């Protein structure tokens, strides 16, 4: 693990301190989890954008999936 230095607004530090106290964790653990969550969300957003661009380049045709309709079994 590396130690890094960050500059944060006082109100953000206060809010984090209150939350970590409630969660019974350290600032570092909270920050690590927050950064992991932010990276995960950024990756999801990137993939969604990539999929959107793909469908914009090659939209789904109306009949593209109709061939499978007879294969669907909805049950009773």
N, C-alpha and C positions, 0 to 999 in steps of 0.2 A: 504494500500500500504506500501511496505517496501522500505527503503532507503538502497542502496548497494553501495559499492565502487568497482571501476574497474580500471585496469591498461591498458591503450591503447597507441599505438604508436602515436607520435606527428602528423605524416602525416595523420593518420586515423581521429584523432580529428579535424584537419584542414579541411579535406574533409567533415566530418559530419557538422561542423560549417557552411561551405559554403552552403551545401544542406539545412540545417534547415532554414537558412536565406531565401533562395529561396522559400521554402515551407511554410514559416511563421509558424513554429512550434518550439517547444522546443527540446533540445537534448534528454530529457527524453521521450517525446512522440515519437520522431523518433526511439529511441532505443527500446522502448516497441514494436512498430510496426515491427521493424526489427527482434526482437526476436520471435514475434508471427509468422512472415513469415518463419523464419528459422525452428521453431518447426513444422509448417504445412508441409514444404518441407521434413523434416526428417520423419514425419509420412507417407507421400505419398511414399517416397522411401522405407520405411519399408514394407508397404502394397504391393507395386509392387514386392519387393523381395519375400515376402510370396506367392504371386500369381504365380510368376515364378517358385518357388520351387514346388508348388503344381502341376503345369502343367508338370514340369520335372518328378515328381513322377508318374503322371497319365496323359500322353499326350492325346490330343483329337484324337479320331479315325477318319479315313476318312469318315466313314459312320455315325458318331455320330449325325450329324444334317441333314442328307439327308432325314430323315423321314418327316421333316417339309417343304421340298422344294415344295411339292404340295399345301401347305397351304399359301404360299407366294403369295401376290397379288401386282404386280408391277404397275398396272394401265396403262393408255395410255400415 
